[in-house]
Amino acid sequence: MDTDTLIEERIGCSIREYFEREGEAAFRDVEQATIAELAQSPHGVLSTGGGSVLREANRHQLRRGFHVIYLRSSPEDLFRRLRHDVKRPLLQVQDPLGRLRELHAARDPLYRETAHDIVDTGRPTVAMLVNLIVMQLELAGIAVPPASDLQG
């Protein structure tokens, strides 16, 4: 599940529109309620918005209710991926790379506090990233390797 997608379904508009109309604090309230609800019966994979770790309650719910893997990227890598994205309200500024650096400096310690594991995304292929994530889940006892791997 993607919390941003679920939130947009609940609020009936894009997050960007909601941000503009109601402000960031109101959005963070909806986000916190959504994470708390999902943490009651965690199943599958949960993808959260980048600012979800800003609230202590969210960090607690995520860490307690899920096995959190922080997909860590440098601000420069994020800028390369997001430079044409107009959906992210916090990046609609004159200097998006500078903003990404500010956000990273503020959020990275919070992501680290919340995460059980950290995977640096850098420039590996998607397949390599998936393998790294699965390996972390196997080491944590959450994912079981296929039977063919166990017999070898």
N, C-alpha and C positions, 0 to 999 in steps of 0.2 A: 504494500500500500504506500502511496505517496501522500504525506500529510497535506501538502499544498493543494493537490488535486481534490482531496476530501474537503478541505476548508473552502475551496472555491465552489464546490457543489453545495455546501451548507450556507454560504453567504450569498450565493446567487450572482456572483460577479467575479471578475479577476481580482487577484490579490492587489495588483497595482491600483485598480479602481478603488478598492476598499481602503487601501493605504491613503490615497488622495482624499477620499471622502471622510473617513473616520479617524485616520491617524494611526501611527505605529502601535501605540499602547493598546488601542482597541483590537488591532490585529493580533497582537501578542496574547491578549486575553483569550481570543478564539483558538489560537494555536495551543495554548496551555490546556484548555478544556479538551481539545481534540487528543492531545498526547495522553492526558490522564485517562480518557476513555479507552484509547487503544491499549494502554498499559494494563488494563483490567483483564484482558484475555489476549496476550501477545501470541500471534501465530504468523509464520511466514517472515517476510522481509519488510521492514519499514524504512522508508526514505523520508527524511525530514528536511525542512527548509534550513538554510544556512544560519539563521538567527535563532533557531530553536534552543540553543544552549545558553542564550542570554539570561534566561530565568532559572534560578536555582531549583525551583519546583520541577521544571522540565528535565534538568540534568539528573535530578534524583529519580524521577519517574523512568527516564530512559535507562539509566544505569541499573535500577532495581528490576525493571520489567523486561529488559531485552539484553541481548549480548551485542554491545555497541562496537562497531568497527568504524573508526574515523578514517575516511578516505582523504588523506592529507594531500593538498596541492599547494604549490607556491602561488603567490599572487600573480606572477608573470604567466604561469600555466593557465590559471583561471582567466586572466585577461585574454589570452589567445583563444580560449574556448568561448568566452562570453562577450567579446567586443561588439558583436552585432545584435545581442539580446536586448530587446526593449521591454521585456516583461518584468525585469527585476527593478523594483522602485529605488532601491538604495544605490543602484549603479547609473541612474539617470542624472549624472553630474558632468561638469566640465572635464574633470580628470578621473575617469573610471579606474585607471591603474592605481593612481594615488589612493583612491577610495578603497580599492581592494587591499592595498597594503595596510591601510588603517584598520579595516575590518579583520584582516588576518592577525594583526598584532593584538587586537582586543579579544578575538574569538579563539585563537589557537590554544591558549592555556585552558580555556573552558572545554574545548573539544577533547583535549588530553585528559582533563579531569573526568570527563564523562565516559571515555572510551575504555573498553576492555582490551582492544587491540588497535594498532595503527598500521595502515597500509599506505605507503607513499605512492601516489599515482604517477608522478613524473611523466615519462613518455613510454611506458610499456604498452604492449598491445592489450586490447580488451581481454583476449584469451589469457594472457599472462596475469592480468589483474584478477580475473575470475579464479584462476588457479591459486593465487596468493590468498584470496578471501576464503576459498574452500579449505585450504590448508589451515588457516587460522581457526576456522570453525571445527575442523577435525581435531586439532590440538586441544580445543576447548571442550571436546566431547559432545558438540552440538550436531555435527554432521558426521555420518559414518561413511568411511570409504567404501566404494563398491566392492562386492564379494571377490571379484577378480583381483583387486589390489591386496586383499587380505590373504589370498592363497599363495601369492608370489613370494 
